[in-house]
Structures are given as structure tokens and as C-alpha cells.
Amino acid sequence: MQLLRRLMPRKGLHSTKFFAWVLIAPAAAYMCLIVAWPLVETIRLSFTNSGLGIEDYVGFANYEKLLSSRKFPDTIGRTFYWMFLSVGLKLILGLIGASLLAANLKGKAAFRVLVMPPWIVPIAIGCIGWLWLYNGHFGILSGVLQNLGIIDGPFEFLAYKNSAFYSAIVTDVWIGTPMITIFLLAAIQNVPRDLYEAAYIDGASRWYRFRRITMPQIMPMFASMALLSAIWTFNSFEIIWILTEGGPRGGTTTLIVDTYKTAIANYKYGQGATRAVLIVAILAVFSLLYLWLVNKVNKKYGDEK
């Protein structure tokens, strides 16, 4: 600190600005090193045919090849379907769970603790557990369905395109719901009790109090969790890769999984970088949407408070 003071000009506004720049310089350098440079390098690679031992400039050929591919519409459609279905289920279950945990029930502290394990347990460990559950020969799910007479024999959940896709959705929802539940619970607990007491005295039903008091009060948090969860789910890789590696027959291949397969598995770094740039562009749109929607919701419901 004494060295910085010696380097600073002694007087005037310039001294304050110089000192501020000196303080943020390490963080700015760090961000440039781990964010800006890899992003610029990825964009550069997207204009080449970079692979094992080769790298020639090809212009927009990678982008044209990607956008004209017959698999691309299916991949991008599957990615958005994965995101919207998973996020929708997380929000619904998270809101229900938060409402129940906020109620005056005996043992609610224990239930709050029991909500946390799916979120706390490492994703790889949780997915391995689900791999056992989905196994057709010794998995509990197949065994229960057979005992109930719903299926005649062992059923491999991860061996078919549709069942594998929805099985991955269930696993992703199981992992992501606790976080949304905890955040929404915190928002519900911050709602002033006076509002509920006044509505109760006026004869308002539980559904009316939830619809007209709880939801408007927690809407900023609800919108934030919706958009943040959408960004995280769109970019989710571990769950799908551990369960199915994008199979069977591409049935669970999302854009992020396709990027990994192209760049790492097939050593097509240029084409993989093209997909990565597309993901960054899509997530940038989500980020702008997030900032715009959160600002709008905060203004609307902040005025009502």
C-alpha cells in the first residue's frame, strides 16, 4: 500500500483515478487471461479448419456447414426442449417445495435439511446413482414396474431415444430443484406477515393469498431463478454425458454435447469452436434477456411494495 501511495500523484482528481485503476488492474488482467483471451482464441479457431496438425483459414465455411447440416435443427431444437422442460419442472417443483417448507408444520427443519442432498452431492456421484436406478436388470425402477405389472420384463431406460431423454430430464430436475426451492423459500420468508394477516381477517382463501400476495412478492426472485436456471440448463453437460454420452443414436445430444464430441472426440477444433461461439451468442442473448426482465420485474413489483 505504501508503494502504491508513492506511485500516485500527490494531488487532484487524477490521483484518485490512478489509484482506482491500480486497484482494479490485477482483477482486469485476471479476467482478460481466463475469459477474454480464450473467447478471442475460440472465435479465431472458428474461422479455421484446425485439427490434429493442421490449421488453415477457411472463413465462414464452418458456420455455413453447421447451419446447413441436417442434424443441426434437431440438435438445437432438442437443446431448447431440454432446457424449457427441465426448467419448467424445476420451477414448479421448487415453488411447491418452498411453499410447503414455509408452512407451519412439525419437523419442517428436518425437511429443509433433507431437501439439500441432491444439490450438495457431486453431480457425478448423483448421476452414477441414477445409472443404477435406470438399469433394466437390477435397477429398482424396472423392478418396481415389473412387480406392478406395468411391464412384462426388464426395461433399459437409457437404451431408447425417448426414454433416455426423459430419464436425463428427471435426473437434471432432481439435481437442480433443491437450489430453486431454497432461494424461493428465502423469498417467501421475507414476505411481510402483516399482508397475510390482513388478508386472513378479510376472509381471503389460501389460494387467493398465494396468488395475490405470495407470487407478486417473490416474483423478482422467481424471474431471476427462471432465467439463471435456463442458462445453466442450456449449458449443462455432465448429466447427459455421464448417463448417455449423447446417445442412443443422438437422442440426448444437445448443443454443448455436440460441441464436445466434435472438438474433443473427433479432433475437429475449428468446427467445435464454431459451435462454442454459437453457444456463447445464445447465452449472451439469455443474459441480456435476464438483465432486462429482472429490471422490469423489479420496477413493476417494487412499486407495488
C-alpha positions as CSV (number, residue, x, y, z in Angstrom):
1,M,0.0,0.0,0.0
2,Q,2.8,2.4,0.8
3,L,4.4,1.6,-2.6
4,L,1.1,2.5,-4.3
5,R,0.9,5.7,-2.4
6,R,4.4,6.7,-3.6
7,L,3.5,5.9,-7.2
8,M,0.3,8.0,-7.0
9,P,0.3,11.7,-8.0
10,R,0.0,13.8,-4.8
11,K,-2.9,15.9,-5.6
12,G,-6.1,16.3,-7.6
13,L,-8.7,14.1,-9.2
14,H,-6.1,12.3,-11.3
15,S,-4.6,10.8,-8.2
16,T,-8.0,9.1,-7.3
17,K,-8.5,7.8,-10.8
18,F,-4.9,6.5,-11.0
19,F,-5.3,4.7,-7.6
20,A,-8.6,3.2,-8.7
21,W,-7.0,1.8,-11.9
22,V,-4.1,0.4,-9.9
23,L,-6.5,-1.4,-7.6
24,I,-8.6,-3.0,-10.4
25,A,-5.7,-3.8,-12.7
26,P,-5.0,-7.3,-11.2
27,A,-8.7,-8.3,-11.5
28,A,-8.8,-6.9,-15.0
29,A,-5.7,-8.8,-16.0
30,Y,-7.1,-12.0,-14.5
31,M,-10.4,-11.6,-16.4
32,C,-8.5,-10.9,-19.6
33,L,-6.4,-14.0,-19.1
34,I,-9.2,-16.5,-18.3
35,V,-12.1,-15.0,-20.2
36,A,-11.2,-12.6,-22.9
37,W,-8.2,-14.4,-24.4
38,P,-9.9,-17.9,-24.6
39,L,-13.0,-16.2,-26.1
40,V,-10.9,-14.4,-28.8
41,E,-9.0,-17.6,-29.5
42,T,-12.2,-19.6,-29.8
43,I,-13.6,-17.1,-32.3
44,R,-10.3,-17.2,-34.3
45,L,-10.4,-21.0,-34.4
46,S,-14.0,-21.0,-35.6
47,F,-12.7,-19.4,-38.9
48,T,-10.1,-22.2,-39.4
49,N,-10.2,-26.0,-40.1
50,S,-8.0,-26.5,-37.1
51,G,-7.4,-30.2,-36.2
52,L,-4.5,-32.5,-35.5
53,G,-1.5,-30.9,-37.1
54,I,-3.5,-28.7,-39.5
55,E,-4.8,-25.1,-39.3
56,D,-5.8,-23.2,-42.4
57,Y,-8.1,-20.2,-42.6
58,V,-11.5,-21.1,-44.1
59,G,-13.6,-18.0,-43.4
60,F,-17.3,-18.7,-42.7
61,A,-17.1,-22.3,-44.1
62,N,-17.6,-23.8,-40.6
63,Y,-20.6,-21.7,-39.9
64,E,-22.2,-22.5,-43.3
65,K,-21.5,-26.2,-42.8
66,L,-23.1,-26.1,-39.3
67,L,-26.2,-24.2,-40.3
68,S,-26.8,-26.3,-43.4
69,S,-26.3,-29.6,-41.6
70,R,-29.4,-31.8,-41.4
71,K,-28.7,-32.6,-37.8
72,F,-28.4,-29.0,-36.6
73,P,-32.1,-28.2,-36.5
74,D,-32.7,-31.4,-34.5
75,T,-29.8,-30.6,-32.1
76,I,-30.8,-27.0,-31.5
77,G,-34.5,-28.0,-31.1
78,R,-33.6,-30.8,-28.7
79,T,-31.5,-28.3,-26.7
80,F,-34.2,-25.8,-26.2
81,Y,-36.8,-28.5,-25.5
82,W,-34.4,-29.9,-22.9
83,M,-34.0,-26.5,-21.4
84,F,-37.6,-25.4,-21.3
85,L,-39.0,-28.7,-20.0
86,S,-36.3,-29.1,-17.3
87,V,-36.5,-25.5,-16.1
88,G,-40.3,-25.6,-16.1
89,L,-40.4,-28.7,-13.9
90,K,-37.7,-27.2,-11.6
91,L,-39.7,-24.0,-11.1
92,I,-43.0,-25.8,-10.5
93,L,-41.5,-28.3,-8.0
94,G,-39.3,-25.7,-6.4
95,L,-42.3,-23.4,-5.8
96,I,-44.4,-26.2,-4.4
97,G,-41.5,-27.3,-2.2
98,A,-40.8,-23.8,-0.9
99,S,-44.4,-23.2,-0.1
100,L,-44.6,-26.4,1.9
101,L,-41.4,-25.7,3.7
102,A,-42.6,-22.2,4.6
103,A,-45.7,-23.6,6.2
104,N,-46.0,-24.1,10.0
105,L,-45.5,-27.8,10.1
106,K,-43.9,-30.0,12.7
107,G,-40.4,-31.2,11.7
108,K,-40.0,-28.6,8.9
109,A,-36.4,-28.0,9.9
110,A,-35.7,-31.7,9.1
111,F,-37.4,-31.5,5.8
112,R,-35.4,-28.4,4.9
113,V,-32.2,-30.4,5.6
114,L,-33.5,-33.4,3.5
115,V,-34.1,-31.1,0.5
116,M,-30.4,-30.3,0.2
117,P,-28.6,-33.6,-0.6
118,P,-29.3,-33.7,-4.4
119,W,-27.7,-30.2,-4.6
120,I,-24.8,-30.9,-2.3
121,V,-23.8,-34.3,-3.6
122,P,-21.4,-34.1,-6.5
123,I,-23.1,-34.4,-9.8
124,A,-21.0,-37.4,-10.9
125,I,-22.0,-39.3,-7.8
126,G,-25.7,-38.5,-8.2
127,C,-25.6,-39.5,-11.8
128,I,-23.9,-42.8,-11.0
129,G,-26.8,-43.5,-8.6
130,W,-29.3,-42.7,-11.3
131,L,-27.4,-45.1,-13.6
132,W,-28.1,-47.9,-11.2
133,L,-31.8,-46.9,-10.9
134,Y,-32.2,-46.9,-14.7
135,N,-30.6,-50.3,-15.2
136,G,-33.1,-52.7,-16.6
137,H,-31.8,-55.9,-15.0
138,F,-31.0,-54.8,-11.4
139,G,-32.4,-51.3,-11.2
140,I,-35.1,-50.5,-8.8
141,L,-37.3,-48.7,-11.2
142,S,-37.5,-51.6,-13.7
143,G,-38.1,-54.0,-10.8
144,V,-41.0,-51.9,-9.3
145,L,-42.6,-51.6,-12.7
146,Q,-42.4,-55.4,-13.3
147,N,-43.8,-56.1,-9.8
148,L,-46.7,-53.7,-10.5
149,G,-47.4,-55.5,-13.8
150,I,-46.8,-52.4,-15.9
151,I,-44.1,-54.0,-17.9
152,D,-43.5,-57.7,-18.7
153,G,-39.7,-57.8,-18.5
154,P,-36.6,-55.7,-17.8
155,F,-36.7,-52.3,-19.4
156,E,-33.5,-50.4,-20.1
157,F,-34.4,-46.7,-19.6
158,L,-31.2,-45.4,-21.3
159,A,-31.3,-47.8,-24.3
160,Y,-34.1,-45.9,-26.2
161,K,-34.1,-42.4,-27.5
162,N,-37.3,-41.1,-25.9
163,S,-36.9,-42.9,-22.5
164,A,-33.2,-41.9,-22.3
165,F,-34.1,-38.2,-23.0
166,Y,-36.8,-38.0,-20.4
167,S,-34.7,-40.0,-17.9
168,A,-31.9,-37.4,-18.3
169,I,-34.6,-34.7,-17.7
170,V,-35.7,-36.4,-14.4
171,T,-32.1,-36.5,-13.2
172,D,-31.5,-32.9,-14.1
173,V,-34.7,-31.8,-12.3
174,W,-33.7,-33.9,-9.3
175,I,-30.3,-32.1,-9.1
176,G,-31.5,-28.6,-9.8
177,T,-34.8,-28.4,-7.9
178,P,-33.3,-28.0,-4.4
179,M,-31.4,-24.8,-5.3
180,I,-34.6,-23.2,-6.6
181,T,-36.5,-24.4,-3.6
182,I,-34.1,-22.8,-1.1
183,F,-34.0,-19.5,-2.9
184,L,-37.7,-19.3,-3.3
185,L,-38.1,-20.3,0.4
186,A,-35.9,-17.4,1.4
187,A,-38.0,-15.1,-0.8
188,I,-41.3,-16.4,0.8
189,Q,-39.9,-15.9,4.3
190,N,-39.2,-12.3,3.5
191,V,-42.8,-11.5,2.6
192,P,-44.3,-9.3,5.4
193,R,-46.6,-11.3,7.7
194,D,-48.9,-8.3,8.0
195,L,-50.1,-8.8,4.5
196,Y,-51.2,-12.4,5.2
197,E,-52.9,-11.4,8.5
198,A,-54.8,-8.6,6.9
199,A,-56.0,-10.9,4.0
200,Y,-56.9,-13.7,6.5
201,I,-59.0,-11.2,8.5
202,D,-60.8,-10.2,5.3
203,G,-61.7,-13.8,4.6
204,A,-59.2,-14.4,1.8
205,S,-58.7,-18.1,0.9
206,R,-55.2,-19.8,0.8
207,W,-55.2,-19.8,-2.9
208,Y,-56.1,-16.1,-3.1
209,R,-53.4,-15.2,-0.6
210,F,-50.9,-17.3,-2.6
211,R,-51.9,-15.7,-5.9
212,R,-52.3,-12.1,-4.8
213,I,-49.7,-11.8,-2.1
214,T,-47.0,-14.5,-2.3
215,M,-46.4,-14.6,-6.0
216,P,-46.2,-10.8,-6.6
217,Q,-43.8,-10.5,-3.6
218,I,-41.5,-13.3,-4.8
219,M,-41.7,-12.6,-8.5
220,P,-38.3,-10.8,-8.8
221,M,-36.6,-13.9,-7.3
222,F,-38.8,-16.2,-9.3
223,A,-37.8,-14.5,-12.6
224,S,-34.1,-14.5,-11.6
225,M,-34.1,-18.2,-10.8
226,A,-36.0,-18.9,-14.0
227,L,-33.5,-17.2,-16.3
228,L,-30.4,-18.3,-14.4
229,S,-31.6,-21.9,-14.4
230,A,-32.3,-21.6,-18.1
231,I,-28.7,-20.5,-18.7
232,W,-27.3,-23.3,-16.5
233,T,-29.5,-26.0,-18.0
234,F,-28.8,-24.9,-21.6
235,N,-25.1,-25.2,-20.8
236,S,-25.4,-28.5,-18.8
237,F,-23.0,-31.2,-19.9
238,E,-22.1,-33.6,-17.0
239,I,-25.6,-35.1,-16.5
240,I,-26.1,-36.1,-20.2
241,W,-22.5,-37.2,-20.7
242,I,-22.4,-39.5,-17.6
243,L,-25.8,-41.0,-18.3
244,T,-25.8,-41.5,-22.1
245,E,-22.8,-39.7,-23.7
246,G,-25.4,-38.1,-26.0
247,G,-26.9,-41.4,-27.2
248,P,-28.6,-43.6,-28.0
249,R,-28.4,-42.6,-31.7
250,G,-28.1,-38.9,-30.7
251,G,-31.3,-38.9,-28.8
252,T,-29.8,-36.9,-25.9
253,T,-27.3,-34.9,-27.9
254,T,-27.7,-31.2,-27.0
255,L,-25.6,-28.4,-28.5
256,I,-23.0,-28.5,-25.7
257,V,-22.6,-32.3,-26.0
258,D,-22.3,-31.9,-29.8
259,T,-19.6,-29.3,-29.3
260,Y,-17.6,-31.7,-27.1
261,K,-18.0,-34.6,-29.5
262,T,-16.9,-32.5,-32.4
263,A,-13.9,-30.8,-30.8
264,I,-12.5,-33.3,-28.4
265,A,-13.7,-36.8,-29.6
266,N,-13.2,-36.1,-33.3
267,Y,-10.4,-33.6,-33.0
268,K,-12.2,-31.0,-35.2
269,Y,-11.2,-28.0,-33.2
270,G,-12.3,-25.4,-35.8
271,Q,-15.8,-26.9,-36.1
272,G,-16.0,-27.3,-32.4
273,A,-15.1,-23.7,-31.9
274,T,-17.9,-22.7,-34.3
275,R,-20.4,-24.5,-32.1
276,A,-18.9,-22.9,-29.0
277,V,-19.2,-19.4,-30.5
278,L,-22.9,-20.2,-31.2
279,I,-23.4,-21.2,-27.6
280,V,-21.8,-18.0,-26.4
281,A,-24.1,-16.0,-28.7
282,I,-27.2,-17.8,-27.4
283,L,-26.2,-17.4,-23.8
284,A,-25.4,-13.7,-24.4
285,V,-29.0,-13.2,-25.6
286,F,-30.2,-15.0,-22.5
287,S,-28.0,-12.8,-20.3
288,L,-29.4,-9.7,-21.9
289,L,-32.9,-11.0,-21.5
290,Y,-32.1,-11.8,-17.9
291,L,-31.0,-8.3,-17.1
292,W,-33.9,-6.7,-19.0
293,L,-36.6,-8.9,-17.4
294,V,-35.2,-8.7,-13.9
295,N,-35.0,-4.9,-14.2
296,K,-38.6,-4.8,-15.5
297,V,-39.9,-7.1,-12.8
298,N,-38.1,-5.2,-10.0
299,K,-39.6,-2.0,-11.2
300,K,-43.1,-3.4,-11.5
301,Y,-43.3,-5.3,-8.2
302,G,-41.0,-2.9,-6.4
303,D,-43.5,-0.1,-7.0
304,E,-46.3,-2.4,-5.7
305,K,-44.4,-3.0,-2.4
